[in-house]
Amino acid sequence: MCVGTLSMFALMMLGLLGWGAYEVGKKIWDNKSTIARAAVAVFNFPENAYQSIKAKQTNI
């Protein structure tokens, strides 16, 4: 009796985790262009900051 209850609980938890992973993956896929733009902005931040500082220095 206890084994059946535990196995049902385990299957239910796996189902909920799988559904949650599916929903998260779907949200990421829907917003992939926004995520890609943010990743590129983070990757290019040091270069952009350097260019901004360099431009300010030459204008002095």
Secondary structure, DSSP 8 states (H G I E B T S, - for coil): -HHHHHHHHHHHHHHHHHHHHHHHHHHHHHTHHHHHHHHHHHHHHHHHHHHHHHHHHHT-
